[in-house]
Each structure stands twice: as C-alpha cells, then as structure tokens.
Amino acid sequence: MYSFSLITLEDLKEIKYFSAFPGNQASWLSDWYHTFKSKNDNDFGSQKKPYIITAYHGSKLVAIVPLLKLSRTYFKFFKLHFVEFLGQQWSGMGYDILKIRELEDCFAQDLVKWIRRNISYHFLIFKYLPKTSQLKHRFKFYKYAGAPFINPLTYKNYKHFTQNVYTRKFREDLRRTLRRIKKDGFEMSVEQKLVNEESLKLIKEISASKTSDGKGNLYESKVKADFHKKMYKNMQSQVIFIKFNGKAVAYGTCIDFNDQRIGVDAAFDRSFRKYGVGIHCIDQVIRSCFRDKLTKLSFGVGMDAYKFQFTNSIEEFYMCFDFKYRLKSLLVLPYFHYRIKKMNQSVSSILQKNKEQVKAKTENITTSKNKMNFVQSIEM
C-alpha cells in the first residue's frame, strides 16, 4: 500500500514538514550527522550512514523517516549493525516518524518490511518515542525516559503557579536563600541574553565547576561543544544568568521551538552552593516562560530529582526494538533483551516514585492551603 524511497540530507532541507521535536528538523539532523559522523565509540557508533526514507501513498508524500545505520562492538569481537533514528545517540529530545498526512495502522508494518529488504542490520532500535507514535502498531513499547514539564497557560500567573506546584518548604527555601544572599553583601541580578560567543565563555567557566561534584562537563568534549554552538546559532536560543555583584554564578540555557521553551543545559558555581543559585536560576527560567506567554516549558529528557521541586508533570518516552534472524543477532539477543527489560523496570520504578512524590506534594499543598483558608476564616 505504501511505497518508499531514499533521499539525501540535502534533499530533506527542500521539503516543508512539521516536526514535533527539534531533533527532527532538517538543519538539526544535518548538523548532528556532520558533527558526529567521525566520532567512533559504542555510544555514537562507527561507520555511520544516513538513510532518509520518504514514504508515498500513491503519488503523495505522506511521511519521512530519518534513520542512521551504524556499527557497535560488543564482547570485544561481536560487531553488530544497528538501524536507529538519526540523532538519538546523543542529545535526544524526542523522535518519531514525521507524518505529513494521516497514516493507516499498516504503515509501520510496511515500513519495517521495506527496511528489512533494503538495509542490512542486526538490530533495529528506536528511542525517545512518544506514546502516540505510529510505531506502536508494530512494536511492543518499553518505558525509556521522562521529561518533566510545566504548562504555564494552565495557571493565572507565576504566583498562582508557585502556590499550586511549589511546596511551602521550597518557597521558604527560595526566600531564605535570598535573605542569606543580601546578608552576606551580595546583590543578586538576573540577565537574559542570546547565546553567543560572549555568553558561551561565561557558560563554559561555570560548567567547569560541575566536575567538583563528579558530574560531566560537556564543554570538555570539543565535538559536543561544537554541536551545541551550532544548535544555539540555528535556533532561537537564550541563556539566563544569575549574577552576584555583576559576576555570573549560575546559568540555564534554553531553545524555543513550536511555542515551547526547552531547557538544554544548566549549572552553577559550586563556590556559591549555600546560596541556592541553581534553584534561583531555574526559577527565573520559569518566570521567563510566564512573561513570554509560552505554552510549555520542558526541563529536557532526564528524571533528576531536583527537577521535581519545580513541577508536578512528566512526559514519558518509550523505546522499541526488532532484530533479523542472523547468527550474531540470536547470540546477543538474550543479553539485549535482559538489558531492555532491566531498563524498563528501572525507568518504570523511577517514574512511579516521582509520581508518588508528586501526589504527596500535591496533597501537602492542598492541606496547607486548606489550613490557611481555615485560619483566615477564623481571623475574619
């Protein structure tokens, strides 16, 4: 029913289509491939080759599927070939089939048949899929990741948001650290500006402080830093700095896409840890979304505990896989299946734990508000 053909990354730039995720844009895909095609390890893979598949129903273009074939080595001598979404190997923010027209349920089946006939591989792995993906008609979905988010338009204003999402203790932490900042003679200021060479210099200096906590600093990798520079240049990007007496001590970088703001990177100078500069910076990013009347703020893929101080909502992402009946595939399949099941259990556990914490937080906020209303009614 559906027919498929291949085009180049350059051809893709000539096609107008809607992308639900920034990583599916033609410019992003091209930048990603040309930046990382020579980076060879088991995360990024080696021998990379893009396969940009166009799907037709009759003479009408109905979908685009940007894929990447790559190789990885397991157990020192098992070289396996994979077919994946182009870009899911690093900096993934969500991937899916790019629908130009409505697709029938059989589309995913037809797509996989074509891939099997035309591309040589051992495993087919798709990650960072939304729950609504067309691929669910063909594959079993496993929970893979989560992205905490806020919908600013569901609240009257920023204050209404904090009263319904921030716990009483967290609001007090923000006030307490502000008092400490003033007491110790610092004047805190907030600066929002474009990400450019000047601001990147400050970002790199602050990001280097992460290593004292044993965390990775992406700017230590030239190739990753280069990709981030391209991303900030090609998209509507911005950085919010927290400054003490004019010195930048924390930052949060974001990109705007489809009327949404997506957090990309954040860090704070560990020398100023006791002042809560990290939470003040994220709080200012949230305030900016209310000022700019954006529909959504995503904290990016990752379920770090600190993010749930700021939100009670999480978007879930999934993965799925398939394999060809080849000797290497069958030998490695038990190991892969074990890892995927373990990953599914781990992510499900984290998601459930966060949901329970969010529920408890919501109940505490409601109880606190009821107590306040009761006291106010007595005083009146």
The 8 nearest C-alpha neighbors of each residue, nearest first, counted from 0:
[[1, 2, 56, 109, 57, 106, 105, 55],
 [2, 0, 56, 55, 54, 109, 3, 106],
 [3, 1, 55, 54, 56, 0, 4, 57],
 [2, 4, 54, 53, 55, 52, 1, 5],
 [5, 3, 53, 52, 54, 6, 2, 51],
 [6, 4, 52, 51, 53, 50, 7, 3],
 [5, 7, 51, 10, 52, 4, 8, 11],
 [8, 6, 10, 9, 51, 11, 5, 50],
 [9, 7, 11, 10, 29, 12, 6, 51],
 [8, 10, 7, 11, 12, 13, 29, 6],
 [11, 9, 7, 8, 12, 13, 6, 14],
 [10, 12, 8, 13, 9, 14, 25, 7],
 [11, 13, 25, 10, 9, 14, 8, 26],
 [14, 12, 11, 10, 15, 9, 25, 8],
 [15, 13, 11, 12, 16, 10, 25, 9],
 [14, 16, 13, 17, 12, 11, 99, 25],
 [15, 17, 14, 99, 18, 97, 98, 24],
 [18, 16, 19, 15, 99, 97, 98, 24],
 [17, 19, 20, 23, 24, 97, 16, 21],
 [18, 20, 17, 21, 23, 257, 93, 94],
 [19, 21, 18, 22, 93, 23, 94, 92],
 [22, 20, 23, 24, 256, 18, 19, 27],
 [21, 23, 20, 24, 27, 28, 92, 91],
 [24, 22, 21, 20, 18, 28, 25, 94],
 [25, 23, 27, 26, 22, 21, 28, 18],
 [24, 26, 28, 12, 27, 11, 29, 23],
 [27, 25, 29, 28, 24, 30, 12, 233],
 [26, 28, 30, 24, 29, 25, 22, 31],
 [29, 27, 31, 25, 26, 30, 32, 24],
 [28, 30, 26, 32, 31, 27, 25, 33],
 [31, 29, 27, 33, 28, 32, 34, 26],
 [32, 30, 28, 34, 29, 33, 27, 35],
 [31, 33, 29, 36, 35, 34, 30, 28],
 [32, 34, 30, 36, 31, 35, 29, 37],
 [35, 33, 31, 32, 30, 36, 226, 222],
 [34, 36, 38, 32, 37, 33, 31, 222],
 [35, 37, 32, 33, 38, 34, 47, 45],
 [38, 36, 35, 39, 34, 45, 33, 47],
 [39, 37, 35, 36, 40, 43, 45, 44],
 [40, 38, 45, 44, 37, 43, 41, 36],
 [39, 41, 44, 42, 43, 45, 38, 71],
 [40, 42, 44, 71, 43, 72, 39, 45],
 [43, 41, 40, 44, 88, 89, 71, 39],
 [42, 44, 88, 40, 41, 39, 38, 45],
 [45, 43, 41, 40, 70, 71, 39, 69],
 [44, 46, 39, 70, 47, 69, 40, 71],
 [47, 45, 69, 70, 48, 44, 68, 36],
 [48, 46, 69, 45, 68, 36, 67, 49],
 [47, 49, 68, 67, 46, 69, 50, 36],
 [50, 48, 67, 66, 51, 68, 47, 85],
 [49, 51, 66, 67, 52, 65, 48, 5],
 [52, 50, 65, 6, 5, 66, 64, 49],
 [51, 53, 5, 64, 63, 4, 50, 65],
 [54, 52, 63, 4, 3, 62, 5, 64],
 [55, 53, 3, 62, 61, 2, 60, 63],
 [56, 54, 60, 2, 59, 61, 1, 57],
 [57, 55, 1, 59, 58, 61, 60, 2],
 [56, 58, 59, 55, 1, 2, 0, 60],
 [57, 59, 56, 55, 60, 2, 61, 54],
 [60, 58, 55, 56, 57, 61, 54, 100],
 [59, 61, 55, 54, 62, 56, 58, 53],
 [60, 62, 100, 99, 55, 54, 59, 98],
 [63, 61, 98, 54, 99, 97, 53, 60],
 [64, 62, 53, 97, 52, 54, 96, 65],
 [63, 65, 52, 96, 51, 66, 97, 53],
 [66, 64, 51, 85, 84, 52, 50, 63],
 [67, 65, 84, 85, 50, 83, 51, 49],
 [66, 68, 49, 85, 83, 50, 48, 82],
 [67, 69, 82, 48, 81, 47, 49, 83],
 [70, 68, 47, 81, 46, 44, 45, 80],
 [69, 71, 80, 45, 44, 79, 81, 46],
 [72, 70, 44, 41, 79, 78, 45, 80],
 [71, 73, 78, 77, 79, 75, 76, 41],
 [74, 72, 77, 75, 76, 78, 71, 79],
 [73, 75, 76, 77, 72, 78, 331, 71],
 [76, 74, 73, 72, 77, 78, 71, 41],
 [75, 77, 74, 78, 73, 72, 79, 71],
 [78, 76, 73, 72, 74, 79, 75, 327],
 [79, 77, 72, 71, 76, 73, 70, 80],
 [78, 80, 71, 70, 121, 72, 77, 81],
 [79, 81, 70, 120, 121, 69, 122, 71],
 [82, 80, 122, 69, 120, 68, 123, 121],
 [81, 83, 68, 123, 67, 124, 122, 120],
 [84, 82, 124, 67, 125, 66, 123, 85],
 [83, 85, 66, 87, 67, 65, 86, 125],
 [84, 86, 66, 67, 65, 87, 83, 28],
 [87, 85, 88, 84, 89, 31, 91, 28],
 [86, 88, 91, 89, 84, 85, 126, 90],
 [87, 89, 86, 43, 42, 91, 90, 85],
 [90, 88, 87, 91, 86, 43, 42, 92],
 [91, 89, 92, 87, 88, 86, 22, 300],
 [90, 92, 87, 89, 93, 86, 22, 127],
 [93, 91, 300, 90, 22, 20, 299, 127],
 [92, 94, 127, 20, 91, 128, 22, 95],
 [95, 93, 128, 127, 20, 23, 22, 92],
 [94, 96, 128, 97, 132, 93, 129, 64],
 [95, 97, 64, 98, 63, 62, 94, 133],
 [98, 96, 63, 62, 95, 64, 99, 18],
 [97, 99, 62, 100, 96, 61, 63, 101],
 [98, 100, 61, 62, 16, 97, 101, 60],
 [101, 99, 61, 98, 102, 62, 60, 59],
 [100, 102, 98, 103, 99, 61, 62, 104],
 [103, 101, 106, 100, 104, 61, 98, 133],
 [102, 104, 105, 106, 101, 107, 133, 136],
 [103, 105, 106, 136, 102, 107, 133, 108],
 [104, 106, 108, 103, 107, 109, 136, 102],
 [105, 107, 109, 108, 104, 103, 110, 102],
 [108, 106, 110, 134, 109, 105, 137, 111],
 [107, 109, 105, 111, 106, 110, 137, 112],
 [110, 108, 112, 106, 107, 111, 105, 113],
 [111, 109, 107, 113, 108, 112, 106, 114],
 [110, 112, 114, 108, 113, 109, 115, 107],
 [113, 111, 115, 109, 110, 114, 108, 116],
 [112, 114, 116, 110, 111, 115, 117, 109],
 [115, 113, 111, 117, 116, 118, 112, 110],
 [114, 116, 112, 113, 117, 118, 111, 119],
 [117, 115, 113, 114, 118, 112, 119, 111],
 [116, 118, 114, 115, 113, 119, 112, 120],
 [119, 117, 114, 115, 116, 120, 113, 82],
 [118, 120, 117, 115, 121, 80, 116, 114],
 [121, 119, 80, 81, 122, 118, 82, 323],
 [120, 122, 80, 323, 328, 322, 81, 79],
 [123, 121, 322, 81, 321, 120, 124, 82],
 [122, 124, 82, 321, 320, 81, 322, 83],
 [125, 123, 320, 83, 319, 122, 82, 126],
 [124, 126, 319, 83, 318, 84, 320, 123],
 [125, 127, 318, 128, 317, 87, 124, 319],
 [128, 126, 93, 316, 317, 94, 318, 129],
 [129, 127, 317, 316, 94, 126, 95, 318],
 [130, 128, 316, 131, 132, 317, 127, 315],
 [129, 131, 132, 128, 316, 317, 315, 135],
 [132, 130, 129, 133, 135, 128, 134, 95],
 [131, 133, 134, 129, 130, 135, 128, 95],
 [134, 132, 135, 136, 107, 131, 96, 104],
 [135, 133, 136, 132, 107, 137, 138, 96],
 [134, 136, 138, 137, 133, 132, 139, 140],
 [135, 137, 134, 133, 104, 138, 107, 105],
 [138, 136, 135, 134, 107, 108, 139, 133],
 [139, 137, 135, 140, 134, 319, 136, 320],
 [138, 140, 319, 135, 141, 137, 320, 136],
 [141, 139, 319, 318, 317, 138, 135, 142],
 [142, 140, 318, 317, 343, 143, 319, 139],
 [143, 141, 317, 343, 346, 316, 144, 318],
 [142, 144, 317, 316, 318, 141, 346, 343],
 [145, 143, 316, 315, 142, 346, 317, 301],
 [144, 146, 315, 314, 300, 316, 301, 302],
 [145, 147, 300, 314, 299, 313, 301, 298],
 [148, 146, 313, 298, 312, 314, 297, 145],
 [147, 149, 297, 296, 312, 298, 313, 146],
 [150, 148, 296, 295, 151, 310, 297, 312],
 [149, 151, 295, 152, 294, 153, 296, 148],
 [152, 150, 153, 154, 149, 294, 289, 295],
 [151, 153, 154, 150, 294, 292, 155, 293],
 [154, 152, 151, 150, 155, 160, 294, 156],
 [155, 153, 152, 156, 160, 151, 159, 157],
 [156, 154, 159, 153, 157, 152, 160, 158],
 [155, 157, 159, 154, 158, 160, 289, 151],
 [156, 158, 160, 159, 289, 161, 286, 155],
 [159, 157, 161, 160, 156, 162, 155, 163],
 [158, 160, 162, 156, 157, 161, 155, 154],
 [159, 161, 157, 163, 158, 162, 154, 164],
 [162, 160, 165, 164, 158, 163, 159, 157],
 [161, 163, 159, 160, 164, 165, 158, 166],
 [162, 164, 160, 161, 165, 159, 364, 361],
 [165, 163, 161, 162, 160, 310, 166, 311],
 [166, 164, 161, 169, 162, 309, 163, 170],
 [165, 167, 169, 168, 364, 170, 164, 360],
 [166, 168, 170, 169, 171, 165, 364, 367],
 [169, 167, 171, 166, 170, 172, 165, 173],
 [168, 170, 172, 166, 171, 167, 165, 173],
 [171, 169, 167, 173, 172, 168, 166, 165],
 [170, 172, 174, 168, 169, 173, 175, 167],
 [173, 171, 169, 175, 170, 174, 176, 168],
 [172, 174, 170, 171, 176, 175, 177, 169],
 [173, 175, 171, 177, 172, 176, 178, 170],
 [176, 174, 172, 178, 177, 173, 171, 179],
 [175, 177, 179, 274, 178, 173, 174, 172],
 [178, 176, 180, 174, 175, 179, 173, 181],
 [179, 177, 175, 181, 176, 180, 182, 174],
 [178, 180, 182, 176, 177, 181, 183, 175],
 [179, 181, 177, 183, 178, 185, 182, 176],
 [182, 180, 184, 178, 185, 179, 183, 177],
 [181, 183, 179, 184, 180, 178, 185, 177],
 [184, 182, 180, 181, 185, 179, 178, 186],
 [183, 185, 181, 182, 180, 186, 179, 244],
 [186, 184, 181, 180, 243, 244, 183, 187],
 [185, 187, 244, 243, 181, 188, 184, 180],
 [186, 188, 243, 242, 185, 244, 241, 189],
 [189, 187, 242, 241, 186, 243, 190, 245],
 [190, 188, 241, 240, 242, 191, 187, 239],
 [189, 191, 240, 239, 192, 241, 188, 242],
 [190, 192, 239, 238, 240, 189, 237, 193],
 [193, 191, 237, 238, 190, 194, 239, 198],
 [194, 192, 237, 195, 236, 238, 191, 198],
 [193, 195, 237, 198, 238, 236, 231, 199],
 [196, 194, 198, 197, 199, 193, 232, 231],
 [195, 197, 199, 198, 200, 194, 228, 201],
 [198, 196, 195, 200, 199, 201, 194, 202],
 [197, 199, 201, 200, 195, 194, 196, 202],
 [200, 198, 202, 196, 201, 197, 195, 203],
 [199, 201, 203, 198, 202, 197, 196, 204],
 [202, 200, 204, 198, 199, 203, 205, 197],
 [203, 201, 199, 205, 200, 204, 206, 198],
 [204, 202, 206, 200, 201, 205, 199, 207],
 [205, 203, 201, 207, 202, 206, 200, 208],
 [204, 206, 202, 207, 268, 203, 208, 267],
 [205, 207, 203, 208, 266, 204, 209, 202],
 [206, 208, 209, 205, 204, 216, 210, 203],
 [209, 207, 206, 210, 205, 268, 211, 269],
 [210, 208, 214, 207, 211, 212, 206, 216],
 [209, 211, 213, 214, 212, 208, 215, 207],
 [212, 210, 209, 213, 208, 214, 269, 207],
 [213, 211, 210, 214, 209, 208, 269, 215],
 [212, 214, 210, 211, 215, 209, 216, 208],
 [215, 213, 210, 209, 212, 216, 211, 208],
 [214, 216, 210, 217, 209, 213, 219, 207],
 [215, 217, 218, 219, 207, 206, 209, 210],
 [218, 216, 219, 220, 215, 223, 224, 206],
 [217, 219, 224, 220, 216, 203, 221, 223],
 [220, 218, 217, 216, 221, 224, 207, 223],
 [221, 219, 218, 223, 222, 217, 224, 216],
 [222, 220, 224, 223, 225, 219, 218, 217],
 [221, 223, 225, 224, 220, 226, 34, 35],
 [224, 222, 226, 225, 220, 221, 227, 217],
 [223, 225, 218, 221, 227, 226, 222, 220],
 [226, 224, 222, 228, 223, 227, 221, 229],
 [225, 227, 229, 223, 228, 224, 230, 222],
 [228, 226, 230, 224, 229, 225, 231, 223],
 [227, 229, 225, 231, 226, 230, 232, 224],
 [230, 228, 232, 226, 227, 231, 233, 225],
 [229, 231, 227, 233, 232, 228, 234, 226],
 [230, 232, 228, 236, 234, 229, 233, 227],
 [231, 233, 229, 230, 234, 228, 236, 195],
 [234, 232, 230, 231, 229, 235, 26, 27],
 [235, 233, 231, 236, 232, 230, 254, 255],
 [234, 236, 255, 254, 233, 237, 231, 256],
 [237, 235, 254, 231, 234, 253, 193, 194],
 [236, 238, 193, 194, 253, 192, 252, 254],
 [237, 239, 252, 251, 192, 191, 194, 193],
 [238, 240, 191, 251, 250, 190, 252, 192],
 [241, 239, 250, 190, 249, 189, 247, 242],
 [240, 242, 189, 249, 247, 248, 280, 188],
 [241, 243, 247, 246, 188, 245, 248, 187],
 [244, 242, 187, 246, 245, 186, 185, 247],
 [245, 243, 186, 246, 185, 242, 187, 188],
 [244, 246, 242, 243, 247, 188, 187, 186],
 [245, 247, 242, 243, 244, 248, 241, 187],
 [248, 246, 242, 241, 249, 240, 243, 245],
 [247, 249, 268, 242, 267, 241, 246, 205],
 [250, 248, 267, 241, 240, 266, 247, 268],
 [251, 249, 240, 239, 265, 266, 241, 280],
 [250, 252, 265, 239, 238, 264, 280, 253],
 [253, 251, 238, 264, 263, 237, 262, 265],
 [254, 252, 262, 263, 261, 237, 236, 238],
 [253, 255, 236, 261, 235, 260, 256, 237],
 [256, 254, 260, 235, 259, 261, 236, 258],
 [255, 257, 259, 258, 260, 254, 21, 261],
 [256, 258, 259, 255, 19, 260, 20, 21],
 [259, 257, 256, 293, 294, 255, 260, 295],
 [260, 258, 295, 256, 257, 255, 294, 293],
 [259, 261, 255, 296, 254, 295, 297, 253],
 [262, 260, 297, 253, 254, 296, 298, 299],
 [261, 263, 253, 298, 299, 252, 297, 264],
 [264, 262, 253, 252, 261, 299, 254, 265],
 [263, 265, 252, 251, 262, 266, 253, 250],
 [266, 264, 251, 250, 252, 263, 267, 249],
 [267, 265, 206, 249, 250, 205, 277, 251],
 [266, 268, 249, 277, 248, 269, 205, 250],
 [267, 269, 248, 270, 205, 208, 271, 249],
 [270, 268, 272, 271, 208, 267, 209, 211],
 [269, 271, 268, 272, 273, 208, 267, 248],
 [272, 270, 269, 273, 274, 268, 276, 248],
 [271, 273, 269, 274, 275, 270, 276, 268],
 [274, 272, 275, 271, 176, 276, 270, 269],
 [275, 273, 176, 272, 276, 271, 180, 179],
 [276, 274, 277, 278, 273, 272, 176, 279],
 [275, 277, 279, 274, 278, 280, 249, 267],
 [278, 276, 280, 275, 279, 267, 249, 281],
 [277, 279, 281, 280, 275, 276, 282, 173],
 [280, 278, 282, 276, 277, 281, 283, 275],
 [279, 281, 283, 277, 278, 282, 241, 276],
 [282, 280, 284, 278, 283, 279, 285, 277],
 [283, 281, 279, 285, 280, 284, 278, 286],
 [282, 284, 286, 280, 285, 281, 279, 287],
 [285, 283, 281, 287, 282, 286, 280, 288],
 [286, 284, 282, 283, 288, 287, 281, 289],
 [285, 287, 283, 289, 288, 284, 282, 290],
 [288, 286, 290, 284, 285, 289, 291, 283],
 [289, 287, 291, 285, 293, 286, 290, 292],
 [288, 290, 292, 286, 287, 291, 151, 157],
 [291, 289, 287, 288, 292, 286, 293, 157],
 [290, 292, 288, 289, 293, 287, 286, 294],
 [293, 291, 289, 290, 288, 294, 152, 151],
 [294, 292, 288, 291, 295, 258, 259, 289],
 [295, 293, 259, 150, 152, 151, 258, 292],
 [296, 294, 150, 259, 293, 149, 151, 260],
 [295, 297, 260, 149, 148, 261, 259, 150],
 [298, 296, 148, 261, 299, 262, 147, 260],
 [297, 299, 262, 147, 148, 261, 146, 296],
 [300, 298, 146, 297, 262, 261, 301, 263],
 [299, 301, 146, 145, 92, 144, 298, 302],
 [302, 300, 146, 145, 303, 299, 144, 147],
 [301, 303, 145, 304, 146, 300, 147, 306],
 [304, 302, 305, 301, 306, 307, 147, 300],
 [303, 305, 306, 307, 302, 308, 353, 301],
 [304, 306, 307, 303, 308, 309, 302, 278],
 [307, 305, 308, 304, 309, 303, 310, 147],
 [308, 306, 310, 309, 305, 304, 311, 147],
 [307, 309, 306, 305, 310, 165, 169, 304],
 [310, 308, 307, 306, 165, 164, 311, 282],
 [311, 309, 307, 312, 308, 164, 149, 148],
 [310, 312, 357, 307, 164, 313, 309, 147],
 [313, 311, 148, 147, 310, 149, 314, 357],
 [312, 314, 147, 146, 148, 145, 315, 311],
 [313, 315, 146, 145, 147, 316, 312, 148],
 [316, 314, 145, 144, 313, 146, 317, 129],
 [317, 315, 127, 144, 129, 128, 145, 143],
 [318, 316, 142, 143, 128, 141, 127, 140],
 [319, 317, 126, 141, 125, 140, 143, 128],
 [318, 320, 140, 125, 124, 139, 138, 141],
 [321, 319, 124, 123, 125, 322, 318, 122],
 [320, 322, 123, 122, 124, 323, 319, 138],
 [323, 321, 122, 121, 123, 324, 328, 320],
 [322, 324, 121, 325, 122, 328, 321, 120],
 [323, 325, 328, 329, 322, 326, 121, 327],
 [324, 326, 328, 327, 323, 329, 121, 322],
 [325, 327, 329, 328, 330, 324, 331, 323],
 [328, 326, 330, 329, 325, 331, 77, 79],
 [327, 329, 325, 331, 121, 326, 330, 332],
 [328, 330, 332, 326, 327, 331, 325, 324],
 [331, 329, 327, 328, 332, 326, 333, 334],
 [330, 332, 328, 334, 329, 333, 327, 335],
 [331, 333, 335, 329, 334, 328, 330, 336],
 [334, 332, 336, 335, 331, 337, 330, 329],
 [333, 335, 337, 332, 331, 336, 338, 330],
 [336, 334, 332, 338, 337, 333, 339, 331],
 [335, 337, 333, 339, 338, 334, 332, 340],
 [336, 338, 334, 340, 335, 339, 333, 341],
 [339, 337, 341, 335, 336, 340, 342, 334],
 [338, 340, 342, 336, 341, 337, 343, 335],
 [341, 339, 343, 337, 342, 338, 336, 344],
 [340, 342, 338, 344, 343, 339, 337, 345],
 [341, 343, 339, 345, 340, 344, 338, 346],
 [344, 342, 340, 142, 346, 341, 345, 141],
 [345, 343, 347, 341, 342, 346, 348, 340],
 [344, 346, 342, 348, 347, 343, 341, 349],
 [345, 347, 349, 343, 348, 344, 350, 342],
 [348, 346, 344, 350, 345, 349, 343, 351],
 [349, 347, 345, 351, 346, 350, 344, 352],
 [350, 348, 352, 346, 351, 347, 353, 345],
 [351, 349, 347, 353, 352, 348, 346, 354],
 [350, 352, 354, 348, 353, 349, 347, 355],
 [353, 351, 349, 355, 354, 350, 348, 356],
 [352, 354, 356, 350, 355, 351, 357, 349],
 [355, 353, 351, 357, 356, 352, 350, 358],
 [354, 356, 358, 352, 353, 357, 359, 351],
 [357, 355, 353, 359, 358, 354, 360, 352],
 [356, 358, 360, 354, 311, 355, 359, 353],
 [359, 357, 355, 361, 360, 356, 354, 362],
 [358, 360, 356, 362, 361, 357, 355, 363],
 [359, 361, 357, 363, 358, 362, 356, 364],
 [362, 360, 358, 364, 363, 359, 357, 365],
 [361, 363, 365, 359, 360, 364, 366, 358],
 [364, 362, 366, 360, 365, 361, 367, 359],
 [363, 365, 367, 361, 362, 366, 166, 368],
 [364, 366, 362, 368, 363, 367, 369, 361],
 [367, 365, 363, 369, 368, 364, 362, 370],
 [366, 368, 364, 370, 365, 369, 363, 371],
 [367, 369, 371, 365, 370, 366, 364, 372],
 [370, 368, 372, 366, 371, 367, 373, 365],
 [371, 369, 373, 367, 368, 372, 366, 374],
 [370, 372, 368, 374, 369, 373, 375, 367],
 [371, 373, 369, 375, 370, 374, 376, 368],
 [372, 374, 370, 376, 371, 375, 369, 377],
 [375, 373, 371, 377, 376, 372, 370, 378],
 [376, 374, 372, 378, 377, 373, 371, 379],
 [375, 377, 379, 373, 374, 378, 372, 371],
 [378, 376, 374, 379, 375, 373, 372, 371],
 [379, 377, 375, 376, 374, 373, 372, 371],
 [378, 376, 377, 375, 374, 373, 372, 371]]
